Amino acid sequence: MLHLIKLELMKGRKRSFLWGAIISYAIIAGLMLLVFLVDTNIEEVFRNDAEMLTMIDILTRVTFVIYASVLLSRLIIREYKDRTMELLFTYPVSRKKLIFAKLMIVALWTFINIVLSNLLISTIMLSANKMTGTFPMVMTPEGLYQYYLKSVIQAVAATGMSLLPLVFGIRRKSEAATIVSSILIVTVVSSNNMGFSLSSIIAIPVVLAALGVFVTYLSFRNIDHADIS
């Protein structure tokens, strides 16, 4: 499996993956830093640094779940459409292993970037807030530990959930359906209604993550014997 992952990454995709992640980081950080620059009633944005961190957590998960759908479209859906997958399946390697190597790339990349971007951007924002005193600082060291622990759990859940759009896209071999379904999923799960979102109930993203992994497995469990035309 590790050999297949290495071969997949050797197709010249590592650089595009890296630039995509860097651009995503920059967009999230830029959006968050705007609160220090826009002339508005700051209390209407965040009441304290805890709310600011919550928004960072939501933005990182939303961004990289959608980004994962783009990767799934490129690595799987597009190769089905271009019939590149048919060529890959002629190799003396299990089809299931080929598919799951691609899924592992997307899952690991999604998880790593959610955790890393959350850590980096929250550090930047907390430092900026400490220098400017824009928001009341209510987060204690213990509170920060709890926040980062919860963000890792949410990252695991978001990684599993990011596989769900593939189920919709693979039926029609449609890149658009994959991406649009990911947007709809994160909109429903992460939308904020008067300070409440479904993602704040940890059981909901965890269940969706398990569902994503399960239905993805069902979609490809018979791929070794299936007609892919």
BELDA-V656303 format. One record per residue. N is the residue number from 1. RES is the residue in one small letter. PHI is phi as a letter, one per 20 degrees, with the letter a starting at -180 (none if undefined). PSI is psi in radians with two decimals (NA if undefined). BURIAL is # if it has 24 or more other ideal C-beta (glycine too) atoms within 12 Angstrom, else .. Layout:
n = [N & N]
res = [RES & RES]
phi = [PHI & PHI]
psi = [PSI & PSI]
burial = [BURIAL & BURIAL]
//
This chain:
n = [1 & 2 & 3 & 4 & 5 & 6 & 7 & 8 & 9 & 10 & 11 & 12 & 13 & 14 & 15 & 16 & 17 & 18 & 19 & 20 & 21 & 22 & 23 & 24 & 25 & 26 & 27 & 28 & 29 & 30 & 31 & 32 & 33 & 34 & 35 & 36 & 37 & 38 & 39 & 40 & 41 & 42 & 43 & 44 & 45 & 46 & 47 & 48 & 49 & 50 & 51 & 52 & 53 & 54 & 55 & 56 & 57 & 58 & 59 & 60 & 61 & 62 & 63 & 64 & 65 & 66 & 67 & 68 & 69 & 70 & 71 & 72 & 73 & 74 & 75 & 76 & 77 & 78 & 79 & 80 & 81 & 82 & 83 & 84 & 85 & 86 & 87 & 88 & 89 & 90 & 91 & 92 & 93 & 94 & 95 & 96 & 97 & 98 & 99 & 100 & 101 & 102 & 103 & 104 & 105 & 106 & 107 & 108 & 109 & 110 & 111 & 112 & 113 & 114 & 115 & 116 & 117 & 118 & 119 & 120 & 121 & 122 & 123 & 124 & 125 & 126 & 127 & 128 & 129 & 130 & 131 & 132 & 133 & 134 & 135 & 136 & 137 & 138 & 139 & 140 & 141 & 142 & 143 & 144 & 145 & 146 & 147 & 148 & 149 & 150 & 151 & 152 & 153 & 154 & 155 & 156 & 157 & 158 & 159 & 160 & 161 & 162 & 163 & 164 & 165 & 166 & 167 & 168 & 169 & 170 & 171 & 172 & 173 & 174 & 175 & 176 & 177 & 178 & 179 & 180 & 181 & 182 & 183 & 184 & 185 & 186 & 187 & 188 & 189 & 190 & 191 & 192 & 193 & 194 & 195 & 196 & 197 & 198 & 199 & 200 & 201 & 202 & 203 & 204 & 205 & 206 & 207 & 208 & 209 & 210 & 211 & 212 & 213 & 214 & 215 & 216 & 217 & 218 & 219 & 220 & 221 & 222 & 223 & 224 & 225 & 226 & 227 & 228 & 229]
res = [m & l & h & l & i & k & l & e & l & m & k & g & r & k & r & s & f & l & w & g & a & i & i & s & y & a & i & i & a & g & l & m & l & l & v & f & l & v & d & t & n & i & e & e & v & f & r & n & d & a & e & m & l & t & m & i & d & i & l & t & r & v & t & f & v & i & y & a & s & v & l & l & s & r & l & i & i & r & e & y & k & d & r & t & m & e & l & l & f & t & y & p & v & s & r & k & k & l & i & f & a & k & l & m & i & v & a & l & w & t & f & i & n & i & v & l & s & n & l & l & i & s & t & i & m & l & s & a & n & k & m & t & g & t & f & p & m & v & m & t & p & e & g & l & y & q & y & y & l & k & s & v & i & q & a & v & a & a & t & g & m & s & l & l & p & l & v & f & g & i & r & r & k & s & e & a & a & t & i & v & s & s & i & l & i & v & t & v & v & s & s & n & n & m & g & f & s & l & s & s & i & i & a & i & p & v & v & l & a & a & l & g & v & f & v & t & y & l & s & f & r & n & i & d & h & a & d & i & s]
phi = [none & f & f & f & f & f & f & f & f & f & e & n & e & g & f & f & f & f & f & f & f & f & f & f & g & f & f & f & f & f & f & f & f & f & f & e & d & f & e & b & f & f & f & f & e & c & e & a & f & f & f & f & f & f & f & f & f & f & f & f & f & f & g & e & f & f & f & f & f & f & f & f & f & f & e & c & f & f & f & f & f & e & m & f & f & f & f & f & f & e & f & f & c & g & g & f & f & f & f & f & f & f & f & f & f & f & f & f & f & f & f & g & f & f & f & f & f & f & f & f & f & f & f & f & f & f & f & f & f & f & f & e & m & f & d & f & e & d & f & e & g & f & f & f & f & f & f & f & f & f & f & f & f & f & f & f & f & f & f & f & f & f & e & g & g & f & f & f & f & f & f & d & l & d & f & f & f & f & f & f & f & f & f & f & f & f & f & f & f & d & f & d & d & l & n & d & c & f & f & f & e & g & f & f & f & f & f & f & f & f & f & f & f & f & f & f & f & f & f & c & f & d & f & f & d & e & e & e & f]
psi = [-0.77 & -0.63 & -0.71 & -0.67 & -0.76 & -0.74 & -0.69 & -0.73 & -0.36 & -0.02 & 0.29 & 0.33 & -0.26 & -0.74 & -0.73 & -0.65 & -0.79 & -0.80 & -0.64 & -0.72 & -0.76 & -0.75 & -0.70 & -0.78 & -0.81 & -0.69 & -0.81 & -0.83 & -0.70 & -0.76 & -0.72 & -0.68 & -0.31 & -0.50 & -0.37 & -0.23 & -0.52 & 2.33 & 1.64 & 3.03 & 1.85 & -0.46 & -0.31 & -0.27 & -1.13 & 2.47 & -0.43 & 3.12 & -0.38 & -0.75 & -0.61 & -0.76 & -0.65 & -0.73 & -0.69 & -0.77 & -0.77 & -0.80 & -0.72 & -0.73 & -0.78 & -0.81 & -0.82 & -0.31 & -0.74 & -0.72 & -0.66 & -0.66 & -0.58 & -0.75 & -0.74 & -0.67 & -0.74 & -0.74 & -0.48 & -1.04 & -0.84 & -0.62 & -0.49 & -0.80 & -0.72 & -0.01 & 0.30 & -0.55 & -0.60 & -0.69 & -0.74 & -0.65 & -0.12 & -0.21 & 2.64 & 0.94 & 2.54 & 2.28 & -0.69 & -0.71 & -0.66 & -0.80 & -0.79 & -0.40 & -0.72 & -0.73 & -0.65 & -0.67 & -0.84 & -0.78 & -0.83 & -0.72 & -0.70 & -0.85 & -0.86 & -0.75 & -0.60 & -0.81 & -0.83 & -0.77 & -0.65 & -0.80 & -0.84 & -0.83 & -0.66 & -0.64 & -0.76 & -0.80 & -0.70 & -0.67 & -0.75 & -0.71 & -0.61 & -0.63 & -0.61 & -0.40 & 0.56 & -0.76 & 2.60 & 2.38 & 1.86 & -0.16 & 2.11 & 2.92 & -0.70 & -0.68 & -0.70 & -0.70 & -0.79 & -0.68 & -0.85 & -0.59 & -0.80 & -0.63 & -0.58 & -0.74 & -0.75 & -0.59 & -0.70 & -0.78 & -0.76 & -0.61 & -0.80 & -0.72 & -0.51 & -0.26 & -0.33 & -0.75 & -0.47 & -0.58 & -0.67 & -0.67 & -0.59 & -0.45 & -0.78 & 0.06 & 0.88 & 2.09 & -0.70 & -0.75 & -0.64 & -0.83 & -0.78 & -0.72 & -0.61 & -0.67 & -0.73 & -0.72 & -0.85 & -0.51 & -0.77 & -0.81 & -0.66 & -0.03 & 2.44 & 2.10 & 1.73 & 0.76 & 0.02 & 2.40 & 2.68 & -0.54 & -0.32 & -0.36 & 1.73 & -0.49 & -0.55 & -0.93 & -0.54 & -0.76 & -0.74 & -0.61 & -0.82 & -0.69 & -0.72 & -0.79 & -0.74 & -0.86 & -0.50 & -0.73 & -0.77 & -0.61 & -0.50 & 0.12 & -0.50 & 0.35 & -0.46 & -0.41 & 0.03 & 2.67 & 2.11 & 0.07 & NA]
burial = [. & . & . & # & # & . & . & # & # & . & . & . & # & . & . & . & # & . & . & # & # & . & . & # & # & . & . & # & # & . & # & # & . & . & # & # & . & . & . & . & . & . & . & . & . & # & . & . & # & # & # & # & # & # & # & # & # & # & # & # & # & # & # & # & # & # & # & # & # & # & # & # & # & # & # & # & # & # & # & # & . & . & . & . & # & . & . & # & # & . & . & . & . & . & # & . & # & # & # & # & # & # & # & # & # & # & # & # & # & # & # & # & # & # & # & # & # & # & # & # & # & # & . & # & # & # & . & # & # & . & . & . & . & # & # & . & # & . & # & . & . & . & . & . & . & . & # & # & . & # & # & # & # & # & # & # & # & # & # & # & # & # & # & # & # & # & # & # & # & # & . & . & # & # & # & . & # & # & # & . & # & # & # & . & # & # & . & . & # & # & . & . & . & . & . & . & # & # & # & . & . & # & . & . & # & # & . & # & # & . & . & # & # & . & . & # & . & . & # & # & . & . & # & . & . & . & . & # & .]
//
